[in-house]
Amino acid sequence: MHTKTRSFLTALASIVVLCSFINSGFSEAEKQLAETRSSIVYNKKKHSITLTWPAFGSSGPYVITRGGSRLASDFVMVGSTSKLTFTDKKPNADKYENYYKITRDSVTMLLSLESQIFGDNMYFYDRKFEKPETARNEINAHFATTGRSGANGEWTTKRQAYYFKANVGGQTYDVGGSGSASSAEANSIELGFYSHIGGLGKLPTDVKLGAVFTRPHLSGGANATCTFWRSMENVTVMRDFAWTVSQSTSARRMQIESTSKYISDVGSNNFWGSGGFIADTRYTANRPNWAGQQQWYTRNTVFPAGSGAMGGSYNMVWQGCVNAPEANDSNSPIATTPVVREKPFLFIDKDHEYKVFVPAWQKDRVGLSWSETDMGKGKIQDLLSDWYVAKEGDTEVEINNALKTGKNIFFTPGHYALNAPIQVNRKDAILLGAGIASVTLEPTEKNTWGCIYVDDKDGIIVAGLLMDSFNSTTYQIRIGNDGANADHSANPIMLTDITCRVGGVQAKNIQIHASMQINSSHVVGDHFWLWRADHGSQPGGKARWTRDRCKNGLIVTGNDVTLYGLFAEHYQEYEVLWLGERGRTYFLQNEPPYDAPNQASWSSQGGRVDGYAAFKVANTVKEHHSIGMGSYAVFTGTDGNVNKKNGFEIPNSPNVKLEKMCITRFAGPGQIQHVINGTGGSTATGVKRVASYNNSGGTQPYDETFDLPDGQSYPAYIMMEK
């Protein structure tokens, strides 16, 4: 980012412009505001708030009014001055319930502590001061401009998060309405691309919303296969929750009091969806139905009792759930979640200060991490003293320096341009993104290493981040150096809600070896989408195969790695390559690359095997167990003669086992010829399943030496602790 541009954005970091600056292009008032930063300072001892601002307007005093929130229904006058500073000696008791409008002539700016701390891409709502429709109207207005398809939606760099303060006195954020969430009468909140809804209470029941709808944006009305990149957490949905989504969508720590018959909620048929993720959630009234979804991963969720099916076509995994569906071909209930910690989240504590709750590790868990009265086991960290709040425009230098001083990093929604990796080299350090914050290798080519490097240290958490690459690198995120061997069993490394994206948004040729490499042991992953883009804002076709190069989605060399909810698609060699011992994966969704031009360019094991398996456990591995695996053929960009021999490949070994595998063909002439190791049949005659493969009668893959990324542990041009 150019220095001049960044200075301008920094100058406006704490300013929300409510009225136009005299309706002209780049007014003198804007220039003045860009040159001097406004500020708001709270004096705790005196309980006073001092405002400072740059000169603007042409004549008359500055008039100061105050409201309890940014969109409060009422602002009261608290003073006027000809100076460029004002002290409010009797502010509202809660320092965050003081929003000031400063007006002169036709210019108005808004100052608050929240906007100064969190910047312009986080929107806070407080029902105490606002009408119930206020939040809904603003979010839906954003949806209309940035949340839908095309240039303003799927490929935008705009990011946003909507945070709701706890309800008081029986109030809710529900504007009222009826019918399914897709209907106009429902008055739903519509959540768009790169958007997040979060509750700021201790419990999901502290914030009550009405209806929520994620509108499918592709043709056909109910095609949600590209409804990506959005999330919700720590709220209650009272009337209808129509979570019509596919990959890179996360719903966590929620109470859902009503949900449509179909999770789609757009009619009762002709719905397409390509998977999603829900965890730590309670449905109180009725059992949802994921009808039309190809697959879904659900973890530690409580459903009402009942025997009704909950939909899904191919691969539905229910882990640690209460009242999950019975096991059948497509449903795989798993009794417990062996080791997990929930994603950290932002909230406001009883002292009215912003905190981050960091949940504790749990073993063999069934059901929720929280109750009606208890937020769950974990630690509370003070945001202002323990965290660095990063804003769009911050660089890797500022972020890495904050990490070195002992701060955790809260990424406010934004598009963070990196010239070097973010380097997490401290035990228990946390990177937490809001609003699908993205860390992106641009605009220079100095960074040839990656977006994030995580050292081989206990307890590190990386959560809620999207990694993009606009130039060639070794990897996008790497956990541990080559040969990492520390024992993290007592305090594992945690990766949560991680998206890696190769292509889709860049026009020049790039080459990446692997989106993610896990070298450390005892790593736990909770919801990944690793995606070499099959479509994008740039022209595709034959150009994509050579322009957007990436061999592997995930390489695991560490031992005792556990993954929940793994989505990996379209990579050009083995999409998941497992070399470590005692690995576990619960749920895999995969499509092979659409665009392999011919079989000669897409063959494995020295050219002896057609294509590459979606999930490859190396022959050297002695112990592995994964369950709930789906791979779906979509060979639409080939010469018509491209096939994949095996969906999955593992050694014939007594302690290596895969369960509940499924293959099918969605489009294109090519086929997956076998489920696993030459067994299970071909997609040419429909869906094929193998319930279990363990040292079975199939053909073991050829031994091979794998091309792994450079073993250098970190870039030489940045000093890191060893």
GUZAMAR-753779 format. One record per residue: x, y, z of N, C-alpha, C in turn; residue in three letters. Coordinates in steps of 0.05 Angstrom, whole numbers, plus 5000, padded with zeros to 4 digits. Each point is the difference from the previous one (the first is absolute). Layout:
# GUZAMAR-753779
XYZXYZXYZALA;...
//
This chain:
# GUZAMAR-753779
501749765000498350245000501850255000MET;499350194983501650254999499950155026HIS;502250135008500150145025497950225002THR;499650144978498050225000497249895005LYS;499449784986497349885004499749905028THR;502049875011499949905027499650225021ARG;501450234995499850225018497250115001SER;498750014976497350094999498149825015PHE;500449734996498249825014500450015030LEU;502550035008500650025029498750245012THR;500150224985498850255010497049975004ALA;498849834984497149965002499249765016LEU;502049875014499549755013497850025021ALA;499850235014498150025021497650184992SER;499650044974497950184991498049854983ILE;497550035005497949904983498650254990VAL;499950034974498850244988497049954997VAL;498450165014497149964999498650184980LEU;501150234995498950194980502250054980CYS;499250064975501950044979501650255006SER;502550004990501750235003499350194977PHE;497850155002499150214982499549884972ILE;499649744998499149874975501850044976ASN;502450095004501950024977501949775001SER;501849984980501849774998501849975024GLY;502250165001501949975022500250285012PHE;498450045021499750275010502350085018SER;500150275005502150105018499849885028GLU;497549955008499649885027501249725001ALA;499749844979501249744999503050015002GLU;501250194985502950035000501050075028LYS;498550185013500850075028499849765018GLN;497849844997499749775018502149794995LEU;501049994975502049804993502750085012ALA;500550255005502650095010500349985030GLU;497849995014500250005029498249795011THR;500949835017498449795011498350095023ARG;497549935000498350065023500649795022SER;499250075025500449815021497950045022SER;499649795015498250015023501449865023ILE;500150135023501649905023498249995024VAL;500049775013498449975024501850025025TYR;499250185019501450035025498549855021ASN;501049775008498649825019499650145027LYS;502150135010500050125026497850225002LYS;499850164979498150225000497349924987LYS;500049774988497749914984499250234981HIS;501950074983499450204980501149914973SER;499050114978500949924974500750264984ILE;502550004990500950234985500249934970THR;498850174984500049974971501950204988LEU;501449924979501850174984499549944971THR;499950224984499549954971501350224984TRP;500449954974501250214982497950204993PRO;500950234992498150214991498649914975ALA;497450074999498449964975497750195000PHE;498850034978497950204997501250284997GLY;498250204997501050274994499350205021SER;497949965015499250215020498349885021SER;499850155023498349925022501349805019GLY;498749955022501149815020499649714991PRO;501649835013499649714997497949925021TYR;497949864991497949925018500449705006VAL;500049935026500549725008497549895012ILE;499149774988497849855011500949725007THR;498549875018500949735009497649814999ARG;500749764991498149785001501249755013GLY;498349815008501049775014501349794982GLY;499550034973501249814981500250154973SER;501349874981500550124975497550084985ARG;498049835002497450044986497850055020LEU;500650125023498050065020497750164989ALA;497749955010497650154991500250295008SER;501350065023500150275010502950085006ASP;500850244990502450135008499350265013PHE;501250055024499450245015502450194998VAL;499450255001502250204999501450015026MET;502750004999501650015024501950245001VAL;500050164978501650245000500750104972GLY;501350234999501050114975502650155007SER;501750034979502650135005501150104973THR;501750205002501450094976502849874999SER;500749855021502649875001499949734986LYS;502349874998500149734987500249785021LEU;498950065024499949805021497750055018THR;499049795012497750035018500149775021PHE;499550065025499949805021497249975010THR;499049764998497449935012500549915029ASP;499150165019500649945028497949825013LYS;497849964985497849835011499149804978LYS;501849834991499249814979498249785012PRO;498949834983498549775010501949825016ASN;498849855018501749855019501849804986ALA;499049864980501749814984501550164979ASP;502650005002501650164981499549944971LYS;499249754994499549924973497250084991TYR;498450115017497350104993500050304996GLU;502250104988500350284995501050044971ASN;498150064983500650074972499450294996TYR;502050144988499850294997499850094971TYR;498050154994499950134974501050295003LYS;502050074983501150275000499250124973ILE;498450225001498950114976500750294998THR;500850074975500450284993499350044971ARG;498450204995498950044973498549744992ASP;500749904976498649764991501749755004SER;502050025017501949775004499549895028VAL;499949735001499649865026502049765001THR;501449985022501649765004499149875026MET;500649755003499249845023502549895013LEU;500350045026502349905015499049825023LEU;501449785004499449825023502549845006SER;500149905024502249835008499949744984LEU;497749894994499849754985501150044972GLU;499250214986501150044973503050055000SER;501050135021502850055002501649745005GLN;498849825015501449755006499849814976ILE;497649974988499549794981499950094971PHE;500050264995500150094972497250004987GLY;500150024973497550054985498549764991ASP;501149765003498749764988498649835021ASN;499950095025498549875020497750185009MET;497649884999497550155005498849895026TYR;499550185019498949935026497150095003PHE;498449835012497150065003499349975030TYR;498350175009499250005028497050055002ASP;498549795006497150025000499050195022ARG;501650065020499350195021499450274988LYS;501350074978499850274989498850014972PHE;499649764989499249994972497449854996GLU;498650054979497649864993500749724991LYS;498249815002500749724993500749974970PRO;498950184983500649974971502750134992GLU;501250155018502450154992502249834990THR;500849795014502149834991499349854975ALA;497649894999499249864976500150184975ARG;499050245002500050184977502850064990ASN;501950045018502750074992501449754987GLU;499749775013501349764989498949944973ILE;497450024996498849944975500750214978ASN;500550245008500950214981502849934991ALA;501749905018502749914992499849764982HIS;498249815006499649774983499450074971PHE;498450214997499150084973502350104984ALA;502150105013502250124984502549835000THR;500649855022502549855001499649715005THR;497649915006499649735009499149804979GLY;499550104975498949824980502149924980ARG;499149914977501849894980501350224984SER;501949914982501350194983502250155013GLY;500850224988502350155010499650105028ALA;497650055008499550105027499549795021ASN;500449754993499449795019502249805003GLY;500049794983501749775005503050065000GLU;500850214985502950054997500850275012TRP;498350135015500650265011502249975021THR;501450215005502050015022498750125025THR;497550084999498750125024499349785020LYS;500550065025499349815022498550155021ARG;498149865014498550145020499149805022GLN;499750115024499049845023497950165014ALA;497949875008497750135014499849885028TYR;500550175020500049905028497650125015TYR;498649835014497650075015500549995029PHE;499450225014500250005029497749865013LYS;500449905024498049835013497450165004ALA;497849854996497450115005499650065029ASN;498450205006499350065028496950045002VAL;499049945024497150045005498149864981GLY;500849764992498249854983499950094971GLY;501650194992500150094972501449804983GLN;499450014974501449834980500650184976THR;501649894982500550134974498149904979TYR;497949875008498049894981498050224992ASP;499850064974498150204991497249884997VAL;499749745004497549874995499749914971GLY;498349814996499649904973498949715001GLY;499549904977498949734998500949864975SER;499749745000500749844977503049934999GLY;500749864979502849914997501850244996SER;502549975006501950235000500350124973ALA;499549854978500450114974497750194991SER;497850005015497750164992500350285010SER;498850194985500150285008498750045028ALA;498049845006498550035025501649935024GLU;502249854996501749915022501750225012ALA;500550214984501850225009502749905010ASN;501249834984502549875008502450194997SER;502049945016502750104995501249834978ILE;501050134979501349864978503050045002GLU;501449785004502950015004501549934975LEU;501750184990501349964975502949915002GLY;501450024977502849914999501750165019PHE;502049855011502150125018498750155023TYR;497949895011498650135022499849815024SER;499950135024499949845024498050135019HIS;498449845014498350095021501049885026ILE;500450175021500949905026498450125022GLY;499449845020498850115024502150075021GLY;499650225014501950105019499349925029LEU;498049835003499449895027501849775007GLY;499849915025501549775009498849744988LYS;497350014996498649764991498650064974LEU;499549804983498450044976497350125005PRO;498849935023497350105007500050295008THR;502350135002500150285008499250194977ASP;500249904975499450164977497949844983VAL;497650124997497949874985499350144974LYS;500449864978499450104974497449874990LEU;498850114979497549904990500549774980GLY;500150064974500549814979502550074986ALA;501549794991502550054985499949834975VAL;500950124978499949864974502550064984PHE;501249794989502250034981499049934972THR;499650204984498749964974501949884979ARG;499249774988501649894978500150204977PRO;502350044989500350224980500449904972HIS;500249744995500349904973497349974987LEU;500049954974497549974985498549765009SER;497450004998498449785009498750055026GLY;500750225014498650085024500949855025GLY;500549744998500749845023502849884997ALA;501750114984502649894996502050145019ASN;500649875021501850115021502849894998ALA;500849894978502649874998502350205001THR;499450264996502150205003499450215022CYS;498349925018499350185022502149955022THR;502250154998502449955016500450235020PHE;502049985017501450215015498050175017TRP;498949875021498450155019499849835026ARG;499450135022500149865026498250135020SER;499249845020498450105022500949865026MET;499750145023500749875025498750155023GLU;499449845021499350115026497450165000ASN;498049914985497450144999497849795000VAL;497650095006497649844997498450104976THR;499049814984498250074978497249905009VAL;498150185002497449945012498049884980MET;499950114976497849934982500849814978ARG;502050064984500749824979503050034993ASP;501449785000502850004993500349844974PHE;500350144978500349884973502850034991ALA;501849835008502850024996500749864973TRP;499450144978500249894973502850044990THR;501849825004502850064996501549764989VAL;502550054992501849784993502650045016SER;502449984987502550005014500750275013GLN;501949985019501050235014497850165013SER;498249865012497850125016499949865027THR;499850165021500249895026497850115018SER;498549835012498050085021500849865026ALA;500650155020501149905025498650125024ARG;499849845021499250105026497350164997ARG;498049864991497550134995497749855013MET;497850145005497449875006498150074978GLN;498849794989498250034977497249905009ILE;498250195002497449935012498049934978GLU;500650054975498349914978501750004975SER;499549804983501449994975498149884979THR;500350084975498349924978500149704996SER;497949894988500049724994502549924984LYS;500850184982502549964985501950215008TYR;502549925005502050205007500350204977ILE;499349924976500050194978497950215003SER;497549935006497850185004499150134974ASP;501149934977499150104975498449784986VAL;497449995006498449794989500649745014GLY;498949794988500349735013501649814982SER;500950094977501649824983501950164983ASN;501549864983501950134982502050175015ASN;500849905023502150155016502649864997PHE;502150164995502749904999501750135021TRP;501549855015501950115019502349815001GLY;502450125008502449844999501450005027SER;498449955021501249965026500150245017GLY;500549965025500350215019500849895027GLY;500050185020501149935026498350135022PHE;499149855019498750105024501149865024ILE;500650155022501149885024499050155025ALA;499949855022499550115026497450155001ASP;497949894988497550134996497749835010THR;497950145009497649855010497550094984ARG;498749804989497450044988497949925021TYR;498250195005498149955022497349904992THR;499050064976497249954993499749784979ALA;501650004979499649804979502749924988ASN;500049774988502449894988500350124972ARG;502450114994500350124974500249784978PRO;499850094975500249814978501950124979ASN;502249864996502050094981499449894972TRP;497549974993499249894974501350164978ALA;501149864980501450124978502950055004GLY;501049975024502850035005501549754991GLN;502250034987501749774993501249885025GLN;500950165018501249915025499950225021GLN;500649925025500050195022501549885023TRP;501450185015501349915025498850155023TYR;499049855020498850125024501449895024THR;500950185018501549915023498750115026ARG;499849825020499250085027497550185000ASN;498049904987497450154997497849835012THR;498150145012497749865014497550054983VAL;498749784993497550014985497749895017PHE;497550094995497749885014499949704993PRO;498949855018499749714995498249954976ALA;500449794986498449944977501449804982GLY;498549894982501149804982500150104971SER;499050244996499950114973502850044988GLY;500249944974502550054986500650304998ALA;502550064999500850284999501450074974MET;499549844979500950064973502849934994GLY;500950094977502749954991500249774980GLY;501650034980500049814978502249795002SER;502550085009502249824997501649955026TYR;500650225014501949975023499350195022ASN;498549905020499250175022501349885025MET;501750165013501449925024499050155024VAL;499249865021498850125025501849915023TRP;501650185010502049925020499550135027GLN;499849835021499550105026497350135003GLY;498149924983497450135000498049845017CYS;498050145010497849885015497649984982VAL;498949764999497749934982500750034971ASN;502349914992500849994972498449794985ALA;499950024974498749794984501349735004PRO;498549794995501149735000501949964977GLU;501949825004502049954979498649874976ALA;500850084976499249874975502250064980ASN;499449964974502150044980501150285001ASP;498350205003501050274998500550135027SER;498849905021500350115027502149855017ASN;501850155011502149885017500050145027SER;498449905019500250115027502549895015PRO;501450185013502549935015499550095028ILE;500349825019499150045027501150245014ALA;502650054997501350215015502050164982THR;500850235010502150154987502549965018THR;502049864990502249915018501550235013PRO;500750214986501550225011499350254985VAL;499150225014499150244987500150235019VAL;500550244989499450245015498550194981ARG;498050135010498450174983501550264992GLU;499050134980501150244989499850235021LYS;502150165004499750235018498050204988PRO;498850175017498150194990500150265017PHE;499250224988499950265013497450035015LEU;500150125024497550055015500550235019PHE;497950105012500150215020499449885027ILE;501950045019499749885026498350175019ASP;499649905024498350145019501250275009LYS;502650044996501250255006499950204976ASP;498449924980499550164976502550044983HIS;502049825003502450024983499949774979GLU;501350064978500249794979502149795008TYR;499249754997501749785007499949794977LYS;501949825001500049774982499949755018VAL;498049834994499849745015501549794984PHE;501949875013501649794987499349735013VAL;498349854986499049755012502349805006PRO;499449835020502049805009499949754982ALA;502149845001500049754986498149805014TRP;498649844984498249805011500549734985GLN;499749795014500449734988497449845001LYS;499649844979497749824998497450145006ASP;499650234987497750175006497549914985ARG;497850025013497349974988498450255006VAL;498850114980498250235005501650265002GLY;498750205014500950284999502350055019LEU;501450234995502150095018498850205020SER;497550084996498750215017497349905010TRP;498950145019497449935011498350265002SER;497649975011498350245003501250205019GLU;501749925017501150185021503050025000THR;501449854983502949995002501250024972ASP;501850184996501250044974502049784993MET;500749835019501749774994502750045013GLY;501749794998502650015012501950144981LYS;501750175012502050154984501150235015GLY;501550174985501350235012498950254987LYS;499850225016499150254990502550194998ILE;500350124977502250194995498950274995GLN;501350205011499250284995501050094973ASP;498250104983500750084973502150224999LEU;499650215016501750234997502849955012LEU;500349835019502649955012501449764988SER;498549804991501349754992500149974969ASP;498650174986499849964971500850254985TRP;501049964975500450214981497749984980TYR;498550224997497750014982501050104973VAL;500249824981501050074973497850114983ALA;500650204984498150124982501149984971LYS;498150014981500849994972502050234995GLU;502249924988502350194996502449935017GLY;499549865022502349915016501649804984ASP;502650005004501849834985501049775018THR;501549814987501149785015502150105020GLU;501250234995502050115019498650075026VAL;497850144999498650085024498849755014GLU;499049824985498849765012502149835013ILE;502249954986502149845012501350135024ASN;500350264999501050145024498249975024ASN;497450014995498149975022500249715011ALA;500349814983500349725010502549975017LEU;502250134992502549985015499850135027LYS;498250205003499750135026498049855018THR;499049774991498349845017497050044994GLY;499350154980497250054994498949784982LYS;497449935004498549854981498950204979ASN;499249894977499150184978497149954994ILE;498450225002497249994991499950154974PHE;499449864978499950124974497150104995PHE;499650265001497450104992499649944970THR;497550014991499649924972501650184981PRO;501349874981501650154981501649824982GLY;501450134982501749864980502950095006HIS;501549825013502750075010502149924980TYR;501450204988502049944980502749955014ALA;501249774994502549925013502350004981LEU;502350105009502549974986501849795013ASN;499149885021501549795014497949855017ALA;500749755009498149855016499450125027PRO;497649965010499550045028501249765015ILE;501750055020501649795012499249975029GLN;498849775006499049955027502049825014VAL;501650125017502249855012500050015031ASN;497650025011499750025029497949805010ARG;500649865021498149815012497350155006LYS;497849874994497350095006499250264985ASP;501550084980499350234984497549944984ALA;498350214995497549964986499850214977ILE;499349904977499150174978497049954996LEU;498350215003497149964998498950214980LEU;498849904979498950184980497050035003GLY;499050244993497150055000499250084971ALA;497649934992499050094974501549884977GLY;500949755002501549874980502450174991ILE;501450105020502450164994502049844983ALA;501250134981501849854982502850125001SER;501949815002502950074999501049914973VAL;501050194984500449964971502850084992THR;501349834984502750054990499850204977LEU;500250255006500050214980501050265013GLU;500650214986500150024971502749934988PRO;502049975017502749954989500649705000THR;502349934989500849724999502349945019GLU;500250165021502249955019499449755017LYS;497549955005499349775016499849754983ASN;502149845000499949754985499549765018THR;499350065025499749785019497149935005TRP;498450185011497349945005498550215016GLY;497549955007498450195015500649995030CYS;499949755011500349975029501949765005ILE;502050055017501749795010499549975030TYR;499349765009499649945028502249835010VAL;501450095021502249855011499049755015ASP;501849835007499449745013499850055030ASP;498050155009499650085028497249925009LYS;499849955026497549915012497850224997ASP;497549904997497750175006499450224980GLY;501350014978499550224981497349954987ILE;498550224995497449994987500050194976ILE;499149904977499650164976497149954992VAL;498450224999497149964995498850234983ALA;498249924983498350204986501550164979GLY;501949884986501550154980499849874972LEU;500050174980500149914972502750084989LEU;501449804988502650054988499950004970MET;500850224987500150034971502950024991ASP;500449954975502750034988499850134973SER;501350244998500150144975502849974987PHE;501849855012502549944988501049735010ASN;502049894988500949735005501349985027SER;499449785015501249955026500349705004THR;501449935021500349725007497449885011THR;498750155017497549915013498450245007TYR;497649965010498450235010500150015031GLN;499749775013500349995029501649745006ILE;501950035019501749775007500149995030ARG;499649755011500049965028502549835007ILE;502050135012502449865008502049984978GLY;502550015008502249984981500449714991ASN;501549964979500549734990501449845022ASP;498949775007501249845021499150085028GLY;497950165003499050075026499349755016ALA;500850005025499649765016499150055029ASN;499250245006499150065028497449845006ALA;499749935026497649875009498050205010ASP;497850044986497950195007497549865011HIS;500249765008497749845008498450135023SER;501450145018498750135023498750274992ALA;500950124978499050264992500450034970ASN;498349874984500449994971499850284986PRO;501050004976499650234982497249974988ILE;498550234998497349994991499650184975MET;498849894979499450154976497049994995LEU;498750234998497150004999499050194978THR;498049914984498850174980502250134982ASP;501549824987502250094982499249954971ILE;500350214984499749984971502650074986THR;500949834982502250064982498950014972CYS;500650214985498950034973502350054981ARG;500149844979501950024979498550084974VAL;500650234989498650094976497350125006GLY;498650064978497350125003500050304999GLY;502150125012500050295002502550144989VAL;501849854988502450124989500449924971GLN;501350184985500349964971502749904991ALA;502050015017502749914991500549725008LYS;501949874988500749735006501249975028ASN;499049815015501249955027500549705002ILE;501949935017500649725006500449975030GLN;498449835012500249955029500349705003ILE;501849925018500449715004497649885015HIS;499450115023497849895017498650235013ALA;497349995001498550205015500649985030SER;500149765011500549975029501849765004MET;502050045017501749785008500149995031GLN;499449765011500149965028502349825007ILE;502250125010502349845009500049945029ASN;498650165016499949965029498249765007SER;500549895022498349785010497950115019SER;497949845004497850075018498650264992HIS;499750044974498550224990497149924996VAL;498150185008497249954996498950214981VAL;498649904979498850184980497049985001GLY;498650235001497150005003498850174978ASP;499649884977498750134978502050154982HIS;500749874978501750124979498549994974PHE;500550214983499449984972502550074985TRP;501349814988502450044984499249984971LEU;500350224985498650024974501850124979TRP;500749844981501050114975497650064983ARG;499650264995497450094989499449884973ALA;497649894998499049904974498650214983ASP;499650235012498850234986501050255013HIS;499450234989501050255012499350244984GLY;501250235009499550254986501850024975SER;501949824997501850004977499149784981GLN;500650034974499249804980501249735008PRO;498549794995500949735008500849844976GLY;498749774996500649834978502749885002GLY;501349964976502649875000502250165014LYS;499650275002502050175012500349945030ALA;497949905013500149965029502049795008ARG;500349794984501849775007502950105002TRP;500850184984502850105001500250265015THR;497850155003500250265014499849965031ARG;498249835009499549965029501149735008ASP;502649995005501349745006500249955030ARG;499249775008500449915028499849705001CYS;502149875010500149715000498149885021LYS;500350085025498649875022498450205016ASN;497649915008498550175019501149985028GLY;500649755009500949965027502149785000LEU;502350055013502049795005500349985030ILE;499749765011500449955029502449825004VAL;502050115013502349835007500149965031THR;498550165015500049975029498449755009GLY;500649915024498649775011497650105017ASN;498149825003497750055018498550254993ASP;499650054974498550224990497149924997VAL;498150165010497249954999498550224985THR;498449944980498650204985497049945000LEU;498450215004497149994999499150184977TYR;498349894982498850174979502150114981GLY;501149824983502150074981498850014971LEU;500150244988499250034973502550074983PHE;500649854979502450044984499449944971ALA;500450204983499049974973501950114978GLU;500149854978501050094974503050034998HIS;501549905020502950014998501149814979TYR;502450054991501049874975501449745005GLN;500749935025501149745006498449895024GLU;501349865019498449895022498950245016TYR;497450005003498750235013500550005030GLU;500049765012500849965028502149785000VAL;502450065009502249815001500849965029LEU;499749765010500449955029502549825003TRP;502050115015502549865005500549955029LEU;498450135018500449965029498549765010GLY;500849925024498749775013497650085017GLU;498249815003497650025017498350244993ARG;499850064975498350224991497049925001GLY;498350205003497149954999498650234985ARG;498349944982498350204987497149915002THR;498450185010497149955002498650184980TYR;499449894977498650144977502050124981PHE;499849924975501450124978498150054977LEU;500050244989498650064975502050074979GLN;499849894976501950044979498750004973ASN;501050174982499749984971502850024988GLU;500649834981502650024986500150254983PRO;502350064989500150244982498249964976PRO;498650214993498249994976501750014975TYR;502450115002501350104976502649864992ASP;500449755009502349854990499649964970ALA;501850114983499550004971499949724988PRO;501749825010500149734988501249815021ASN;499849744995500949815020503050015004GLN;501550054979502950015002500950215020ALA;498550225002500850225018498949955028SER;498449795004498849955026500149705006TRP;502449915006500449715007502049995022SER;499649815018501649975024501749755000SER;501649975021501649765004501749944975GLN;501550204992501849974977498549964973GLY;497650114998498549984976498549744996GLY;500149825021498749744997497150005009ARG;499150225013497350005011498550254990VAL;497649974990498450224991499350195023ASP;500650254998499250205020501449975026GLY;499150155019501049995028497749965019TYR;500449835020498049955021499450265015ALA;497650035008499250245017501449995027ALA;500249775011501049965027502049774999PHE;502650075004502149804996501549965027LYS;499949765011501649935023502449854989VAL;502450105005502449894989500549715009ALA;501349844984500549725006501749975025ASN;501550215007501849985024498450025026THR;497550094999498450055024499149735012VAL;500349975026499349755013497350015014LYS;499150255007497550025016498550254991GLU;497449964992498350234992497149905000HIS;498250195007497149935000498450254994HIS;498550004977498350224992497349904992SER;498050175002497249924994498550224988ILE;498149934981498350194987501450154978GLY;500549864978501750114978498450004974MET;499850234987498650024975501750144978GLY;500149884976501450124978498249984975SER;499750224986497950024979501350104974TYR;499649844979501350074974498550234986ALA;501550204992499050224984502250074980VAL;500249844979502150044980498950144976PHE;499650265003498750164979501850164982THR;502650025007501950164985502249844987GLY;499549744994502049834990499649954970THR;501749824989499649924972497949784997ASP;498749935021497949795000501049735006GLY;502549975006501249735005501649995026ASN;499350175019501450015026498349855021VAL;501349825014498849855022501850005025ASN;498849925022501649965025499649715008LYS;502249865005499849715006498749955027LYS;501050155021499049955027499150265013ASN;497849985014499250235017501950035023GLY;500849775012501750005024502149784997PHE;502350055012502249804999501349985027GLU;500349765010501349955026501749754998ILE;501949965017501549745000498249785011PRO;500549764990498749765012501549935025ASN;499150115023501549975025497949965022SER;500549835020498049935020498950235016PRO;501650225003499150225017499450254984ASN;499549974974499250234983497249944989VAL;498150185006497249944995498650254990LYS;498449984979498150214992497249885001LEU;498150175009497249915002498250204986GLU;497749904991497850154988501150184977LYS;500949874979501050154976497850004979MET;499950224984498050024980501250154976CYS;499549904975500750144976497550024982ILE;499950214984498050024979500950204979THR;498550034979500750194979497850214998ARG;500750265001498150214997499850114972PHE;502250024985500050124974502549914985ALA;499950034973502449944984500149714992GLY;501649944980500249724990501749815016PRO;501850115016501949835015498849865024GLY;501349795009499149845023502149975021GLN;499149945025501749885021499549704997ILE;502149864994499749724992499749815024GLN;500950085023499849835024499850175025HIS;498849895021499850155025502850015013VAL;501249775004502549995015501749764991ILE;502550054994501949784994498949804980ASN;498750104979499049834979497549845007GLY;498650085021497649865008497650205001THR;497649894999497650175005498550084976GLY;501049964976498550064976500450284991GLY;498850064976500550254986497550185001SER;500450264998497850194999498549984974THR;501049864980498749964975497249885003ALA;499749855022497449875005498750115026THR;500650255007498650125023501850035024GLY;498650065023501350045025501349745009VAL;502450015010501449765010500950065028LYS;499749815018500850025028501649765009ARG;501950065019501349785014499850075030VAL;498749825015499550055028502650015017ALA;501949824993502549995015502149864984SER;502450115001502349884987502350005020TYR;500849755007502149975020501649754993ASN;502450044989501749774992498549814982ASN;498450124982498149844984501349904974SER;498449904982501049854977500750174976GLY;499950275003500750174977503050014995GLY;500750134979502850024992501350235014THR;502149945015501550225013501350184980GLN;499950265004501350194981503049944998PRO;501150094978502949984996501450175021TYR;502349905009501750175017501050244984ASP;500250235013500950244986501350195019GLU;501850164989501250225015498550264994THR;499050135020498350244996501750254998PHE;499150184983501350264997498850195021ASP;501550045022499050175022501250284998LEU;498750195012501150285000502850025012PRO;501450214993502650055010500049985030ASP;502049885012500149965028500850245016GLY;500650224987500850245015497750085019GLN;500750055025497950035020498850285000SER;501450204991498950274999501750174982TYR;499050224991501550174981502550115013PRO;502250004986502550095011500050305004ALA;498350154986500150295002498450105024TYR;498849825016498650095024501149835023ILE;501050135021501149865023497749895017MET;500349755007498049875018501549865022MET;498649985023501149845022500049714992GLU;502049855009500149714994499149855024LYS;
//
